[in-house]
Amino acid sequence: MDRTGNFPDLNSTYKATWKGPFVKASVGLGVTDRLKITGNLKYNQANYSSIADWNLIQTFQHPVSYRHTAKGFGIDGDLKLVYAICKNIAIQAGGGYYSWQTGNGIDELYLSAGGSDKTQLNKVERNGYRISAGVVLYVK
């Protein structure tokens, strides 16, 4: 997005995906009759890929200017407090953290004159925190 107005035709895109199997462990601990703590920890073995279109660079092909590929992993964890209001309804609040990264991969650039150029993609990282709140309905 160009907020300066200097590049009115700017419409570049970058779409990244992380795909692969995971293993997840979950635990729940009752603190009182109504309050419990739940936790999840997930390990992901992932293949990272992305495609991009740098629409203002005329020496690149369009709509795909380059592709990134790499192998990596991700760790994702969270903790929640769950409070039962009644038998079928609870409220919850929690937080979590995730960290995903790759090793070196391949950056393949597609040129408008034809052909492509492959170089090393340095590691890719994705980290963040999250908070959540909600209502839980238990249906039997």
N, C-alpha and C positions, 0 to 999 in steps of 0.2 A: 504494500500500500504506500503510495506516494502522497504524503500530507503537505509537501512543499509546493506541489503544482509544477515542479520542474520536469517531470516525466509523465505527461498525461496519458501515454499509451502503455504504461507499466501494468503488466498483468502476468507476472511470473508466478509459477506454481512449483511446489515441492511436496510430494506425497510419499511418506515413509510407512513401512509395515514391519512388524516383528511377528514372526510365525514360528510355532514349534510346540513340542510337548512340554508338559509341566508336571511337577509333583507337589501336592498340597497337604499340609498337616493343619488340623483344626482342633481346638481345645475349648472347653467351656467349664467354668468353675462357679458353682453356686455360692454366693456370699451370704445371702439371706433367702427366705422363702420367695421373695419377690425380685431380688437383685442378683444378676449374674454377670460375670466377665467372660467375654469370648475373644479368642485370638486365632489368627490364621497366618501361616507362613507358607509362601509359594516360591518354588525354584523353577525357572523357565530356561530351557535350552532353546535358543532362538536363532533363526536365520533372518538377518536384516536385509531389506531391499528398499530402494526408493527410485522414483523417477522425477525428473524436473524439467521444466520448460523456462528458460531465461529468454523471454520473448523479445527483449530489446537488443540482444546480441545477435547480429545478423550472420556472424561466422558459425553459429550453432544451428543445428537442425531444429525444426519445430514440427509437431508439438513435443517431441522428446529430445531434449538437449543433452542429457546425460543420465546414467544409471549408476547407483551405488549398490554393492553387495558385500556382505561380511557375515561371519558367524559370531555369535555372542551368547550372553546369558542375562537373566534378570532375576532379581530377588524382590519380593513384594510381601509386606507384612502389615497387619493391622490389629488393633485392639478396640473392643466396643464394650460399653456398659449397657445392659439391657434390663429395664425395669418393668415388671408385669403390673399393669394397671388392674386387670382382671384376668380371668382364665384364658380368654381368647385375644387379648390386646396387650401389647407392650410398647414402650417407647425406647428408642436407642440413640446413643451418641458415641462417636468414636473418632479415631484418627489412624492414619497409616503413613507409610513411607515406601517408596519404590526406587530401585536403582537398576538400570539396564545399561549394558555396555558391550561393545564388540572389540575384537582385536583388529588388526589391519585387514583391509579388504581391497576391493577393486573399484576404481572410479573410471567409468568408461564414458568418454565424451564423444558425441556424434557431431561431425562437422558438416556444414551446409554444402561444401564442395564435394562431399562424399567421403566415405570411410569413417573410421573412428580411431581414437587414441586412448590407450589404457594406461593409467597411472595408479600409484598406491593410494588407497583411501586410508587415512589415519583413523584412529578409533572414533567411534560414535558413542555418545553418552546421552542418557535420558534419566533424570532424577527428579523427584518431587515429593511433596507432602500432600495429604488430603485430610479433610474433616468431613464427617457425615452425621446426619441426624435423620430420624424417621420414625414411622409407626410400623409395628409388626402385627400382622393379623394371622392368628393360628386357626386353620380350617381343618376339620376332621371329617 
